Amino acid sequence: MNFNKLTAISPVDGRYRAKVEELAGYFSEYGLIKYRMKSEIEYFIALCKLPLPQLEQFSATRYEELRAIYENFTPEDAVRVKDIESVINHDVKAVEYYLKEKYAELGLAEWSEFIHFGLTSQDINNTATPLSIKEYTEDEYLPLLYDLRNSLDDLAEEWKEIPLLARTHGQPASPTRLGKEIKVFAERIDRQIIQLMAIPWSAKFGGATGNFNAHFVAYPDIDWHEFGNNFVNSVLGLSRSYPTTQIEHYDNLAAYFDCLRRINTILIDFTRDIWSYISFDYFKQKIKAGEVGSSAMPHKINPIDFENAEGNLGLSNALFSHFSEKLPISRLQRDLTDSTVLRNVGVPAAHSMLAFKSLLKGMGKLIVNEEKIRNDLDNNWAVVAEAIQTILRREGYPKPYEALLDLTRINEKITRERIYSFIESLDIDEEVKDEMKAISPYNYIGK
């Protein structure tokens, strides 16, 4: 069966490919090879700048030619790397051999043995992977998250004056404002963004077991740890971990995944609230000509954008949770279990992106049904009981809570008239009675 969007096993590369294809440059096999190539080439250039004695004659004018190898790297070029890998059965070594071919084409073969000099595969993997995740986060994830967060803020501002019947434990409760309830989610995301930005982009770089053994035995007078710090921190823009085993600890990467998971969890909370408001008929949804909401019930306009978002956020979180629990654990100095896991980073990233885009689409279709919101407030005058008993406490009235309890817990509708009648029956000043009568479900909304 030939591969296409209809035969793809994962919907990320099938049904949803067009919505997430920008992630291919970061998380596909091609993307991984390209980032590995960047680490290899920048490392070689750093050795030239050191310089190693054998690289003193390498002209700095050739650096941009080398960088062009990864900057102009195409999926067609990646096929050649995979061809090499099919013979030698090692993915990182295949990148090294490919680069040696390119050096030969550029007339630089005499220096090609300093490609991957003294390194282990994980020096390349553990710089390439955080580089790809860092650039994805900066270029794709955060801009989309900011769009979502700003849309929440826009809705909060638009709806800030709309009183809303609150529901605690699913039951009518002290009224609030629709805009404020939306603002809650924007503020929660803001706090997570602050935490996300504080997590270092950690990378391991130090040879087979993290000690630069091969480097020090070849050039014992060079401070290789200082070289590694400068290369990872300054050249690649990451943060070198030390000491390490053969691989990165992944503790900070686990913190990154946990932070993304918390953001997703906040948004799951949001999708469920909006879904509930739609089910209460507090929101209607814009109608798009030609769309079908149900295969059997023509009247329906289902909240599918919020349901799709919730499903994708849950899928994303399942993988993020596994990543953060699994990656920091490796037997002794290194096992290979992290490798296959990290190849899947693009999957939860894609599901998060799908969810964010679904949420933006769904939020753009919401129409506030103020008539329904006001009707629910009208039908729930019992919610002002809290206000009345609090004023009575202030006035020193005996057992005010119990008095309101007897009034309201009767399994009957509490109307404005019943509230007013109760107020009139109280032995208090007329001024206080007027104060309490001025309270309604529309204005008992705090600040």
C-alpha positions in Angstrom: 0.0 0.0 0.0 1.5 3.4 -1.0 1.8 6.0 1.7 -0.5 9.0 1.6 -2.7 10.9 4.0 -5.4 8.2 3.6 -3.0 5.3 4.4 -1.1 7.0 7.2 -1.3 5.0 10.5 -1.2 8.1 12.7 -3.8 10.9 12.0 -1.0 13.4 12.7 0.5 12.4 9.4 -2.9 11.6 7.8 -6.2 13.4 8.5 -4.5 16.3 10.4 -1.3 16.6 8.4 -2.2 20.0 6.8 -2.8 21.5 10.3 0.6 20.4 11.8 2.9 20.1 8.8 5.1 23.0 10.0 6.3 20.7 12.8 8.0 18.4 10.3 11.0 20.6 10.2 11.6 20.1 13.9 10.5 16.6 14.7 10.6 14.4 11.5 13.4 12.1 10.7 14.6 14.7 8.3 14.5 17.3 11.0 16.5 15.2 13.4 19.2 14.6 10.8 19.4 18.3 10.0 19.8 19.2 13.7 22.4 16.5 14.2 24.2 17.9 11.2 24.2 21.4 12.7 25.7 20.1 16.0 28.4 18.2 14.0 29.4 21.1 11.8 29.3 23.8 14.6 31.5 21.4 16.7 34.0 21.1 13.9 34.1 24.9 13.5 34.6 25.3 17.2 37.6 22.9 17.0 39.0 25.1 14.2 38.6 28.2 16.3 40.2 26.6 19.4 42.3 25.8 17.3 43.5 22.2 17.4 47.0 22.2 15.9 45.9 20.0 13.0 43.1 22.5 12.1 45.2 25.7 12.3 45.4 26.0 8.5 41.7 25.5 8.0 40.5 28.8 6.5 37.7 30.7 8.4 36.5 31.7 5.0 35.2 28.2 4.5 33.0 28.2 7.6 29.9 29.5 5.8 30.3 26.7 3.1 30.1 24.2 6.0 27.1 25.9 7.5 25.4 25.8 4.2 25.4 22.0 4.4 22.8 22.0 7.2 21.2 25.4 6.3 20.4 24.1 2.8 19.8 20.5 3.8 16.7 19.0 2.0 14.6 15.9 2.5 16.2 14.6 -0.7 19.6 15.0 0.9 18.3 13.1 3.9 17.6 10.2 1.7 21.4 9.8 1.1 22.0 9.7 4.9 19.4 7.0 5.2 21.0 5.0 2.4 24.3 5.1 4.3 22.5 4.1 7.5 20.9 1.1 5.7 24.4 -0.3 5.2 26.1 0.6 8.5 23.0 0.4 10.7 23.9 3.4 12.8 22.0 6.7 12.4 24.5 9.1 13.9 27.5 7.5 12.2 25.6 7.8 8.9 25.5 11.6 9.4 29.3 11.6 10.0 29.9 9.6 6.8 27.6 11.9 4.8 29.5 14.9 6.0 32.8 13.3 5.0 31.3 12.9 1.5 30.3 16.6 1.5 33.8 17.6 2.7 35.3 15.7 -0.1 33.0 17.5 -2.6 34.2 20.8 -1.2 37.9 19.8 -1.4 38.2 19.5 2.4 38.8 15.8 2.8 42.1 16.3 4.6 40.3 17.6 7.6 37.3 15.2 7.6 38.7 13.0 10.4 38.0 15.8 12.8 34.3 15.5 12.1 32.8 13.8 15.2 36.3 13.9 16.8 36.3 12.3 20.3 32.5 12.3 20.5 29.8 9.7 21.2 26.5 9.7 19.5 24.8 11.2 22.5 26.9 14.4 22.3 25.2 14.9 19.0 21.7 13.6 20.0 21.7 15.5 23.3 22.5 18.8 21.6 20.4 18.2 18.4 17.2 17.3 20.3 17.1 20.2 22.7 18.0 22.5 19.8 15.0 21.3 17.9 12.6 21.5 20.9 14.0 25.0 21.7 13.5 26.3 18.2 10.0 24.7 18.0 9.0 26.3 21.3 10.2 29.7 20.2 9.0 29.7 16.6 5.8 27.7 16.8 4.6 26.8 20.3 4.8 30.1 22.1 3.4 32.3 19.3 0.4 30.0 19.0 0.0 29.9 22.8 0.2 33.7 23.0 -2.5 33.9 20.3 -4.7 31.6 22.4 -4.0 33.5 25.6 -4.6 36.9 23.9 -7.9 35.6 22.5 -8.9 34.7 26.1 -8.0 38.2 27.2 -10.1 39.7 24.4 -13.1 37.7 25.3 -12.7 38.5 29.0 -12.7 42.2 28.1 -15.6 41.9 25.7 -17.7 40.0 28.3 -16.5 41.8 31.5 -19.9 43.4 32.3 -22.1 40.3 31.8 -23.4 38.9 35.1 -23.4 35.1 35.2 -25.0 32.6 37.5 -22.1 30.7 39.0 -22.3 27.0 39.7 -20.3 25.3 42.5 -20.7 21.6 42.8 -23.0 22.0 39.7 -25.5 24.0 41.8 -26.5 27.7 41.5 -24.1 29.8 43.5 -23.2 33.4 44.1 -23.2 35.2 40.7 -20.0 36.2 38.9 -19.1 37.9 35.6 -18.6 36.0 32.4 -15.5 38.0 31.5 -13.9 37.3 34.9 -14.4 33.6 34.5 -12.6 33.7 31.1 -9.8 35.9 32.6 -9.1 33.2 35.1 -7.7 30.9 32.4 -5.6 33.7 30.8 -4.0 34.4 34.2 -3.3 30.7 34.8 -1.6 30.4 31.4 0.5 33.5 32.1 1.9 31.9 35.3 2.8 28.7 33.4 4.5 30.7 30.6 6.7 32.3 33.3 7.7 28.9 34.6 8.3 27.6 31.1 10.6 30.4 30.2 12.7 29.7 33.3 13.5 26.1 32.4 17.1 25.8 31.0 17.6 24.1 27.6 19.9 21.5 29.0 22.3 19.5 26.9 25.0 16.9 27.5 28.4 17.2 25.8 31.4 15.3 27.1 32.3 12.1 25.3 31.5 8.4 25.9 30.9 8.7 29.7 30.8 12.4 30.1 34.5 13.0 31.1 36.0 13.9 27.7 38.2 10.8 28.0 39.2 10.7 24.3 39.7 14.5 24.1 42.0 14.6 27.2 44.1 11.6 26.1 44.7 13.2 22.7 45.2 16.8 23.9 45.8 16.8 27.7 46.7 20.5 27.9 43.3 21.8 26.6 40.6 22.5 29.1 37.9 20.5 27.4 35.3 21.2 29.9 35.7 24.9 29.4 35.5 24.2 25.6 32.3 22.2 26.1 30.7 24.9 28.2 31.5 27.5 25.6 30.4 25.4 22.7 27.0 24.3 24.2 26.2 27.6 26.0 27.5 30.2 23.6 27.6 28.6 20.2 24.5 26.5 20.4 22.6 28.6 22.8 21.8 25.7 25.2 22.9 25.0 28.8 25.6 22.4 29.3 24.9 19.8 32.1 27.9 18.6 34.1 28.8 16.1 35.4 26.8 13.6 33.4 26.9 10.0 32.3 26.9 9.3 28.6 23.5 11.0 28.3 21.7 14.1 29.4 19.9 13.8 32.7 16.7 15.0 31.1 15.5 16.4 34.4 14.9 19.9 32.9 13.4 18.4 29.8 11.0 16.5 32.1 10.2 19.8 33.7 9.5 21.2 30.3 7.1 18.4 29.4 5.4 18.7 32.8 4.9 22.5 32.2 3.3 21.8 28.8 1.1 19.2 30.4 0.0 21.7 33.0 -0.9 24.2 30.2 -2.8 21.5 28.5 -4.6 20.6 31.7 -5.7 24.2 32.2 -7.0 24.2 28.7 -8.9 21.0 29.2 -10.5 22.7 32.2 -11.4 25.6 29.9 -12.9 23.3 27.2 -15.1 21.6 29.7 -16.4 24.9 31.1 -17.2 26.2 27.7 -18.8 22.9 26.7 -21.0 23.2 29.8 -21.9 26.8 29.0 -22.9 25.8 25.5 -25.0 23.0 26.9 -26.8 25.6 29.2 -27.4 27.6 26.1 -25.3 30.5 27.5 -23.4 30.4 24.2 -24.7 29.9 20.7 -22.3 29.1 17.8 -22.0 30.8 14.5 -23.6 28.9 11.7 -21.5 28.0 8.7 -23.5 27.4 5.5 -23.3 23.9 4.3 -22.0 22.3 7.5 -23.8 19.4 9.1 -23.9 19.1 12.9 -25.4 15.6 13.1 -26.0 12.8 10.7 -29.5 12.3 12.1 -30.6 15.5 13.8 -30.5 18.5 11.4 -31.0 21.1 14.2 -27.8 20.4 16.0 -24.7 22.6 16.1 -22.3 20.5 18.2 -19.4 22.0 20.2 -17.0 19.9 18.1 -14.1 22.4 18.3 -14.0 22.2 22.1 -14.5 18.4 22.0 -11.7 17.9 19.5 -9.5 20.2 21.6 -10.2 18.2 24.7 -9.4 14.9 23.0 -6.1 16.1 21.5 -5.0 17.7 24.8 -5.6 14.4 26.6 -3.6 12.5 24.0 -0.8 15.0 24.2 -0.7 14.8 28.0 -0.6 11.0 28.0 2.7 11.2 26.1 4.1 14.2 28.0 3.5 12.3 31.2 5.3 9.2 29.9 8.3 11.4 28.7 8.7 13.2 32.0 8.5 9.9 34.0 10.7 7.8 31.7 13.5 10.1 30.3 15.3 10.9 33.6 15.8 7.1 34.2 18.7 5.3 32.5 20.5 2.2 33.6 24.0 2.9 34.8 25.9 5.2 32.4 23.5 4.7 29.5 20.8 2.6 28.0 19.0 3.2 24.7 15.4 3.5 26.0 15.5 7.3 25.7 16.2 7.2 22.0 13.0 5.7 20.7 11.0 7.9 23.2 12.5 11.1 22.0 11.7 10.3 18.4 8.1 10.8 19.4 8.3 14.3 20.8 6.6 15.6 17.7 3.5 13.5 18.4 2.3 15.3 21.6 3.5 18.6 20.1 1.2 18.0 17.1 -1.8 17.0 19.2 -1.2 20.2 21.3 -1.1 22.3 18.1 -4.3 20.7 16.9 -6.0 21.5 20.2 -4.8 25.1 20.2 -6.1 25.6 16.7 -9.4 24.0 17.5 -9.8 26.2 20.5 -9.1 29.3 18.5 -11.6 28.3 15.9 -14.2 27.4 18.5 -13.7 30.6 20.5 -14.2 32.6 17.3 -17.6 31.0 16.8 -19.1 31.8 20.3 -22.1 34.1 20.5 -23.2 35.1 24.0 -26.9 34.4 24.7 -27.5 37.1 27.2 -31.3 36.4 27.3 -30.7 32.9 28.5 -28.1 34.0 31.0 -30.5 36.6 32.4 -33.4 34.1 32.6 -31.2 31.8 34.7 -30.4 34.7 37.0 -34.1 35.5 37.3 -34.9 31.9 38.2 -32.3 31.7 40.9 -33.0 34.5 43.5 -31.9 32.1 46.2 -28.3 33.1 45.4 -28.8 36.5 47.1 -29.4 34.7 50.4 -25.7 34.8 51.1 -25.8 38.6 50.8 -28.8 39.1 53.0 -27.5 36.9 55.8 -24.1 38.6 55.7 -25.7 42.1 56.1 -27.8 40.7 59.0 -24.6 39.4 60.6 -23.2 42.9 60.3 -26.3 44.3 62.0 -26.2 41.8 64.9 -29.4 40.0 63.9 -29.7 36.7 65.8 -28.9 33.5 63.8 -29.1 35.1 60.3 -27.7 32.0 58.6 -30.3 29.8 60.1 -33.1 32.2 59.2 -32.0 32.1 55.5 -31.6 28.4 55.7 -35.2 28.0 56.6 -36.2 30.3 53.8 -34.2 28.8 51.0 -33.8 25.0 51.6 -37.4 24.1 50.8 -37.1 22.5 47.3 -39.2 25.2 45.9 -38.4 28.1 43.6 -37.2 31.2 45.4 -38.6 34.3 43.7 -37.8 37.9 44.2 -41.3 38.3 45.8 -40.5 35.6 48.4 -37.1 37.3 49.1 -38.8 40.7 49.5 -41.5 39.2 51.8 -38.9 37.7 54.0 -37.0 41.0 54.2 -40.2 42.8 55.2 -40.8 40.3 58.0 -37.5 41.1 59.6 -37.3 43.3 62.7 -34.7 45.7 61.4 -34.4 49.3 60.3 -36.2 50.3 57.1 -32.9 51.6 55.7 -31.3 48.2 56.0 -34.4 46.6 54.4 -34.0 48.9 51.4 -30.3 48.1 51.2 -31.1 44.4 51.0 -33.9 44.9 48.5 -31.5 46.6 46.2 -29.5 43.4 45.9 -30.3 41.2 42.9 -28.7 38.3 41.1 -27.5 40.9 38.5 -25.6 43.1 40.9 -24.5 40.7 43.6 -21.3 40.0 41.6 -18.5 41.4 43.8 -15.5 43.2 42.2 
